[in-house]
């Protein structure tokens, strides 16, 4: 069967239309960054990270914001957030006021039992900035 | 010399007393909600830093815009990159006072008035809040609305119908006494 020119054009338009819709939908439902499987952009420790933020917040923001950062350090507090996710506070080893606060993703909840004050950990998460403390979100514990 | 010393001691004592009336949280919650015929958008921030001083009624709140978590990553991207421009304006702040801050222990509702800064724009706001004071905690909770246009946040006309002109903001701040 021979397709008429009109049918061919119609068919092509349909394909293009479906592709555009598929692309739009995949954008709309695009998943969040999977921190768990991603390689860290920067590996550092809590004390150095805090030092950089306390020294020059703007510069540190340029370097760390939205990046996946792996922070090594000692846990000073284990808490639960209002929606029951774990919040780890990692100590500044020098005398400093600030800490690194890591909000673990819900997936990590079962690790709670292995997390204790004083323990050395490595936490990977996305840096959202600095208030009194450096804040990391969507974190996961790398080794414990 | 003795006089100076005693003044100094008094001053320290007063300072200490005042310091005891300060309460802090680093894990407060602020969420916002936008309702439109096309879609509802909600985001939650669990890392709110808030300090309240019961002595003076001062309230200071700081949040990171990038700490708002959205259900869809595209919404979060648009929020940060196009609307609040969080690389340029990483924080939102509120600095204000509890009005009529006497006998707060006996009150369950307070008005808080102050300056709210979002997207680099500062506006006066007055917010009603429920207050709950315990031995070592102060809980402030409430809901208020802000106009997107007030903070010079530009919404492209293509998505005009997806985003409400008035955003509802809910806060829940459970402060603990600073020791």
Interface residues (C-beta under 8 A of the other chain):
Chain A: X27 X28 X29 X30 X31 X32 X33 X61 X65 X66 X79 X81 X82 X83 X85 X87 X101 X103 X128 X129 X130 X131 X132 X133 X135 X137
Chain B: X26 X27 X29 X44 X46 X47 X49 X62 X63 X64 X66 X67 X69 X72 X73 X74 X76 X87 X90 X91 X172 X174
